Structure formats: C-alpha cells, structure tokens
C-alpha cells in the first residue's frame, strides 16, 4: 500500500510546475480535460478543485 500511495503523490507532485503564472496561480501540467472529468459540472474552476481532481 505504501508503494501505491508514493506513486500517487509522485504523479500529483509532477503535475505541478515550479513556476507560477503572472496572476500567481500554479501552472498545471496535467491535461485540463482529464482533470475536468473529476470536477463539479465537468469544469475545474479553481486550483483547489484541480488539486482535488488530481
């Protein structure tokens, strides 16, 4: 189980860029359409929703 959790967090960590956008938001590397399937109304409208979806 620990190995599965580590792989999950590794994948999530790799979905974040080390850079911020001009407005201070994270640049998500993961495909937006993939994330949207896990958000309310199939649209991630905030960073928190993107993190929860990931």
N, C-alpha and C positions, 0 to 999 in steps of 0.2 A: 504494500500500500504506500509506503514512503516513497518508493521509486515513482509511482504514478503521480503522486502529489508534486514531487520535484519536477517531473516533466511538464506538468500543467503550469506550474509557476514559471518555469523556464520559458515556455511558449508565450505566456502572458507578458513576461518581462521583455521578451524580444519584440512584442507588438508595440512597444513604446520607443519613440525616438529620444535621443539625448538632447534634442533641440525643441524649442518652443516656437509656436507661430508668433507673428507680430503682436497679436492680441493677448499673448500669454498662455494660450491653450496648447496642450500636447499635440504633436503630430502623430496620429495613429497610423501605423504601418499596415495593420490588418485591413483587408478589403472591407470597405464600408458596407457593401451589400451583404456580406457574410454576417457582420455584426447586426445589421438591421433586423434580421430574422429573429433575433432574441430580444428585441426591444418592444415597448408598447407601441401598438399601431404600426409595427414594422418600420419604425424610424427612430434611430438614436439621436435625441436632440440635445444631449448634454454629455459631458465627459463621464459623469457618474454612470449614466446608462451604458456608455461604451465599455466602461470597466466591468460593470455587472454582466454585460453580454459576453465579454471575453472570457 
